[in-house]
Amino acid sequence: MSGVGESRTELLTWLNDLLKLNYTKIEQCGTGAAYCQIMDSIYGDVPMHRVKFNSTAEYEFMTNFKILQSCFTKHKVEKIIYVEKLVRCRFQDNLEFLQWLKRYWTQHKDESIYDPDSRRKFRPTANSAPTSGSIINVAKRRTSSGPRSSLTGATRSGSLPSRNQGALGTRRVTTEQLLSMQAELSQAQANIQSLQKELTQYKEAMPIMERERDFYFGKLRDIEILSQSTKDLCKEGVYENESEALVKFLNKVQQILYATEEGFEVIEEDSQPVSQSQDALGYEKLPTENLVDAKHQPPQNLITDEETF
């Protein structure tokens, strides 16, 4: 259980000797930079060029802890890092975590020599970790300080246009994409409205077409029943005179009724008498004048001139 229960003085001495730092408080470890380099001293694969030792803001602390968490995940270290507590730079939270990390380092560090300066690539390190109060103090000092030198102002003013140009370029691209998407959306909405209008027209036309279909079917059904019943009467001898010619005529009528085309089938149904005032489906008969359109004539005339009565 090495590292557990060690005093803060012992931990700071070990930390400064290992990483060649000059930390004076345990709270300074709340930036996460020292934790990252302790893990690097064990495995040597932590991207130290991304670790910020001179970080002063909490979002920079979070970046360091993300790097630390990636290292833990990579090496399957089953330890929960309470980042929200550690970044507050409180003594007790960082003391407990540093004690655990000291124990882990003792168990896994080999005998190889570790050079912390070369791994940091001589990045500047912070002498003190800024707490929430120190961050506010730094902001106040910057606000209350006098005007900068003309050279510094010129340098900053010269750097602003490039940043603004980059931001404007990004916004311009985003705006163009947004306009393109809006145009596509408008076109799609117009297409949907057109299809809905067409669908409405079809729905309105369907009942009319069905009624017309049933109307003509009823007429054909009446003709079929009339011709069949007349043929039966001829067989019974009701029409003695010219019954032979009448049967021949009725046969031609039935030939026209039962004529089919490719793709159509004849559905056989029992013949039932239908009243003269209504068709087979119960629709009232309409006037028959001008109901036949020349465009819908059968492809060939089934009655020859010699058979016309």
C-alpha positions in Angstrom: 0.0 0.0 0.0 2.8 2.3 -0.8 1.7 5.9 -1.3 -1.4 5.7 0.8 -1.2 7.8 4.0 1.9 9.7 2.9 2.0 13.3 3.9 1.7 16.1 1.4 5.3 17.0 1.9 6.5 13.5 1.0 4.2 13.5 -2.1 5.4 16.9 -3.3 9.1 15.8 -2.8 8.5 12.7 -4.8 6.6 14.5 -7.5 9.1 17.3 -8.0 12.0 14.8 -8.0 10.3 12.6 -10.6 9.1 15.4 -12.9 11.7 18.0 -12.1 9.0 20.5 -11.1 8.8 23.1 -8.3 5.2 22.5 -7.1 4.6 23.9 -3.6 1.0 22.9 -3.1 -1.0 19.7 -3.7 -3.7 21.9 -5.3 -1.4 22.7 -8.2 -2.0 19.1 -9.4 -5.6 20.1 -10.2 -4.5 21.2 -13.7 -4.0 17.5 -14.6 -0.7 18.1 -16.2 1.4 16.4 -13.5 -0.9 13.4 -13.5 -0.5 13.0 -17.2 3.3 13.0 -16.9 3.3 10.5 -14.1 1.5 8.1 -16.4 4.0 9.0 -19.2 6.8 8.1 -16.9 5.3 4.6 -16.6 4.3 3.9 -20.2 6.0 6.6 -22.2 3.1 6.9 -24.7 1.2 10.0 -23.4 1.1 12.8 -26.0 3.0 15.3 -23.8 3.0 17.9 -26.6 -0.7 18.3 -26.0 -0.5 18.6 -22.2 -0.6 22.2 -21.0 1.5 22.8 -17.8 0.9 26.6 -17.9 -2.9 26.3 -18.2 -4.9 28.9 -16.3 -8.5 28.2 -17.3 -10.8 25.4 -16.3 -11.4 24.3 -19.9 -7.7 23.8 -20.3 -7.7 21.6 -17.2 -10.4 19.5 -18.8 -8.2 19.0 -21.9 -5.4 17.6 -19.7 -7.8 15.3 -17.9 -9.2 14.0 -21.3 -5.6 13.0 -22.2 -5.3 11.3 -18.8 -8.5 9.4 -19.3 -7.4 8.2 -22.7 -4.3 6.8 -21.2 -6.3 5.0 -18.5 -8.6 3.6 -21.1 -5.7 2.5 -23.4 -3.9 0.6 -20.5 -7.2 -0.7 -19.0 -6.7 1.1 -15.7 -9.9 0.6 -13.7 -9.9 3.8 -11.8 -12.7 6.4 -11.9 -11.3 10.0 -12.3 -13.6 12.5 -10.7 -12.7 15.3 -13.0 -15.2 17.8 -11.8 -13.8 17.6 -8.2 -10.1 17.6 -9.2 -10.3 20.6 -11.5 -11.6 22.7 -8.6 -8.0 22.4 -7.2 -9.1 21.4 -3.7 -6.6 19.9 -1.4 -8.3 16.8 -0.2 -9.5 15.6 -3.6 -6.1 16.0 -5.3 -4.3 14.5 -2.2 -6.3 11.3 -2.4 -5.8 11.0 -6.2 -2.1 11.7 -6.0 -1.7 9.1 -3.2 -3.4 6.5 -5.4 -1.3 7.5 -8.4 1.9 7.2 -6.3 0.9 3.7 -5.3 0.1 2.8 -8.9 3.4 4.2 -10.1 5.3 2.1 -7.5 3.6 -1.1 -8.7 4.1 -0.6 -12.4 7.2 1.6 -13.0 10.2 -0.2 -14.3 13.9 0.6 -13.6 14.4 2.6 -16.8 15.5 6.3 -16.4 12.9 8.9 -17.3 13.8 12.3 -18.6 10.8 14.6 -17.9 12.3 17.7 -19.5 12.8 16.1 -22.9 9.3 14.6 -22.8 7.9 18.0 -22.1 10.1 19.4 -24.8 10.9 22.3 -22.5 7.3 23.5 -22.3 7.0 26.2 -19.6 5.5 24.9 -16.4 3.3 26.9 -14.0 4.6 27.7 -10.6 1.2 27.7 -9.0 -2.1 26.2 -10.0 -4.8 28.9 -10.4 -7.8 28.2 -8.3 -11.2 29.7 -9.0 -10.3 32.7 -6.8 -7.0 33.3 -8.6 -8.6 33.1 -12.0 -10.9 35.9 -11.0 -8.0 37.9 -9.6 -6.1 37.5 -12.9 -9.2 38.7 -14.8 -9.4 41.8 -12.6 -5.8 42.6 -13.0 -6.1 42.5 -16.8 -9.2 44.7 -16.7 -7.7 47.3 -14.3 -4.3 47.4 -16.0 -3.5 50.5 -18.1 -3.3 50.7 -21.9 -0.7 48.5 -23.6 2.2 49.8 -25.6 1.6 51.0 -29.2 3.6 48.1 -30.5 1.5 45.5 -28.6 -1.7 47.2 -29.8 -0.5 47.3 -33.4 0.4 43.6 -33.2 -2.9 42.6 -31.8 -4.8 44.8 -34.3 -2.8 43.3 -37.1 -3.7 39.8 -36.0 -7.5 40.5 -35.7 -8.2 40.8 -39.4 -6.8 37.4 -40.2 -9.0 35.8 -37.5 -12.0 37.8 -38.6 -11.4 36.8 -42.2 -11.3 33.1 -41.3 -14.5 33.4 -39.3 -16.2 35.3 -42.1 -15.1 32.6 -44.6 -16.5 29.9 -42.4 -19.7 31.8 -42.0 -20.0 32.3 -45.8 -19.6 28.6 -46.5 -22.2 27.8 -43.8 -24.6 30.4 -45.3 -24.2 29.0 -48.8 -24.9 25.5 -47.6 -27.9 26.8 -45.7 -29.3 28.5 -48.7 -28.8 25.4 -50.8 -30.6 23.3 -48.3 -33.5 25.8 -48.1 -33.8 25.7 -51.9 -33.9 21.9 -52.0 -36.5 22.0 -49.2 -38.7 24.4 -51.1 -38.4 22.3 -54.3 -39.4 19.2 -52.3 -42.3 20.9 -50.7 -43.5 22.1 -54.2 -43.3 18.5 -55.5 -45.2 17.2 -52.5 -48.0 19.8 -53.1 -48.1 18.9 -56.8 -48.4 15.2 -56.0 -51.1 15.8 -53.4 -53.1 17.9 -55.9 -52.8 15.1 -58.5 -53.8 12.5 -55.9 -56.9 14.6 -55.0 -57.9 14.8 -58.7 -57.6 11.0 -59.0 -59.7 10.5 -55.9 -62.4 12.8 -57.2 -62.4 11.0 -60.6 -62.6 7.5 -59.3 -66.3 7.6 -58.1 -67.4 9.0 -61.5 -65.5 6.4 -63.4 -66.8 3.6 -61.3 -70.4 4.9 -61.7 -69.9 5.1 -65.5 -68.5 1.5 -65.5 -71.4 0.1 -63.6 -73.8 2.0 -65.8 -72.5 0.4 -69.1 -72.1 -2.9 -67.4 -75.8 -2.8 -66.4 -76.8 -2.1 -70.0 -74.8 -5.0 -71.3 -76.2 -7.3 -68.7 -79.8 -6.2 -69.7 -79.0 -7.1 -73.3 -77.6 -10.4 -72.3 -80.6 -11.4 -70.3 -83.0 -10.2 -73.0 -81.3 -12.1 -75.7 -81.1 -15.3 -73.6 -84.7 -15.1 -72.5 -85.8 -14.5 -76.2 -83.8 -17.5 -77.4 -85.5 -19.6 -74.7 -88.9 -18.4 -75.9 -88.0 -19.3 -79.4 -87.1 -22.9 -78.3 -90.4 -23.1 -76.6 -92.2 -22.2 -79.8 -93.6 -18.9 -78.7 -92.2 -17.2 -81.8 -93.2 -19.6 -84.6 -92.8 -17.2 -87.5 -89.2 -16.4 -88.4 -87.9 -17.9 -85.2 -84.9 -19.2 -87.1 -83.8 -15.7 -88.2 -84.5 -14.4 -84.7 -82.3 -17.0 -83.1 -79.6 -16.2 -85.6 -79.8 -12.6 -84.7 -79.7 -13.3 -81.0 -76.6 -15.5 -81.5 -74.8 -12.6 -83.1 -75.8 -10.4 -80.2 -74.4 -12.9 -77.8 -71.3 -13.3 -79.9 -70.7 -9.5 -79.5 -71.4 -9.6 -75.8 -69.0 -12.5 -75.2 -66.2 -11.4 -77.4 -63.0 -11.0 -75.5 -59.5 -9.5 -75.9 -56.2 -10.6 -74.6 -55.9 -9.9 -70.9 -59.7 -10.1 -70.2 -61.7 -13.1 -68.9 -65.4 -13.8 -69.2 -67.0 -14.3 -65.8 -69.9 -16.7 -65.9 -72.8 -15.7 -63.8 -76.3 -17.1 -63.5 -78.8 -15.2 -65.7 -81.4 -13.3 -63.6 -84.2 -11.2 -65.0 -83.7 -7.5 -64.6 -86.4 -4.9 -64.7 -86.5 -2.7 -67.8 -86.3 0.5 -65.7 -83.2 -0.5 -63.8 -79.9 -2.2 -64.7 -78.3 -5.2 -62.9 -76.8 -3.1 -60.2 -79.9 -1.1 -59.4 -78.9 2.1 -61.2 -81.7 3.9 -63.0 -81.2 3.8 -66.7 -80.1 7.0 -68.4 -80.8 8.2 -71.9 -78.8 6.2 -74.4 -78.3 8.9 -77.0 -74.6 9.7 -77.9 -73.2 7.3 -75.3 -70.9 5.5 -77.7 -67.7 7.3 -78.5 -66.1 6.6 -81.8 -62.7 6.3 -80.1 -63.9 3.3 -78.1 -65.3 1.2 -80.9 -64.2 -2.4 -81.0 -61.2 -3.2 -83.1 -63.3 -5.1 -85.6 -66.9 -5.4 -86.5 -68.2 -8.9 -85.6 -71.3 -8.6 -87.8 -70.6 -8.8 -91.5 -72.7 -7.0 -94.1 -74.2 -10.2 -95.3 -75.4 -10.9 -91.7 -77.0 -7.5 -91.1 -80.7 -7.6 -90.6 
